[in-house]
Amino acid sequence: MTLLILGQTLAFEADPFAVPPEESARHASRGGVLVEDGIVAALGTADDLRAAHPDARIVDMGDALISAGFVDCHAHYPQTGMIASWGRRLIDWLNGYTFPEELRFADPAYARAQAELYLDLTLSNGTTTPCAFATVHPESAEAIFAAAEARGLRLAAGKVMMDRNAPDGLRDTPRTGYDQSKALIERWHGRGRLTYAVTPRFAPTSSPEQLEAAGALWAEHPDCLMQTHLSEQPEEIAWVRGLYPDDADYFAVYERFGLAGPGAMMGHAIHLTDRERAAILATGSGVAHCPTSNTFIGSGLCDVAGLKAAGVPVGLATDVGGGSSFSMLATMRAAYEVGQLRGHPLHPAQLFWLGTAGSAQVMRIADKVGTLAVGMEADLVALDLAATPVLAQRTGRARDVWEALFALIMLGDDRAVRQVWAAGKEVRP
């Protein structure tokens, strides 16, 4: 079936960190997106596309803004139930909230229910492609893959590998972590729109033997992703230094075990040394910026502008449930505030790009999703720029699309998400 979606359209044509932000995208005040077999087949004005495709089924979104769907490159779907838990630093937060909740995912029925809830919440907020940590239990990865497949979503996920410094019931071993992850790769990776991510939680919860096994697994399956955490809080960095005293720094641990390179996604990356910045760039690794989490847990302020200026791939991420929202609009808002506190406020084009094309680049799927362009998969979101009274009055004063987009970022929430499409099919709950 041929589908023609009408509304305002916003199509990025360049990285707004590399060109003047106002010149990075093409905006049409009355445009259209033609979708055929789940792929964007044409972009243009509404009138031209209507005339050229008279038999297309038309969905007219009025003044809503049609964009590529949001891409969230770092989240913990098992933490859905304990999002917004009060008052802990990272290590205490893990022990007090995260690990007790993750123990519940040994029950496949609970894992399935939480996977469905997580996808409902992300889709309601316009996110069409998440990259999620599961728990140590293989059943938790099975649950999120099956739920995404049933909805036709593009998703990356992986079973956590964690063999020390965690409670009974949340530890595997180097052998079982490798074997279970390999079995999940063979079952799910490349199936439909699914991608496997080799997932050592972070250096403190994996022994050298397990990190070696994770590196070997990724080397055997280089088209998979690899996701972990890096330099989120000073206490964590000191912990790593004590556990891995022979390595130059935190990132050097991952380098030593083959866990750096294109497709390696480093969550947070706030407190980096000069050597680490250079090594992240040299290896082609990416950074997942998690601003709501970084402020909520008191981690610090990531230097997004500096990383991008150096050439490091950076994407935007909710980090649910350390992150305090499922909304990528809220995450963009927090990224703006973090940039302000660092003295480098990000332009709305840069914020929007980070949450779409930037995250897709970090996940090595920028040729498939994250940009509104001919040939891309039709993962789309329609955003209502007048969804609430305060947003409507501010949009009415906007002098251009960037001012309207900034108002949406600062004032919008799930009420602004009018519709969501995955491969051209409506999927908003």
Disulfide bonds with the S-S distance in Angstrom:
none
